[in-house]
Amino acid sequence: MAKVEIYTWRFCPFCIRAKRLLDKKEVEYIEYAIDGDEAARDAMVARGSDGLRSVPQIFINDRHIGGCDAIHDLDASGQLDPLLA
């Protein structure tokens, strides 16, 4: 099983949508709710590959996937399930 981590803000609609997809796939994930925590946001940006400060930011097995659109695009193209296996 893949290690999935997601950085979120609790009431962010894009975060909720990304988590909903993971929940639908019955994937366990570690959520870092970083609402207003600039140090945590800086740590998220440092881990990412594109310097984005937006949430959600998703990592699968320490590989930066991107945000909500990116994970849904991977799912639509059939590439997400192999990453989660």
Secondary structure, DSSP 8 states (H G I E B T S, - for coil): ---EEEEE-TT-HHHHHHHHHHHHTT---EEEE-TT-HHHHHHHHHHSSS----S-EEEETTEEEESHHHHHHHHHTT-HHHHH-
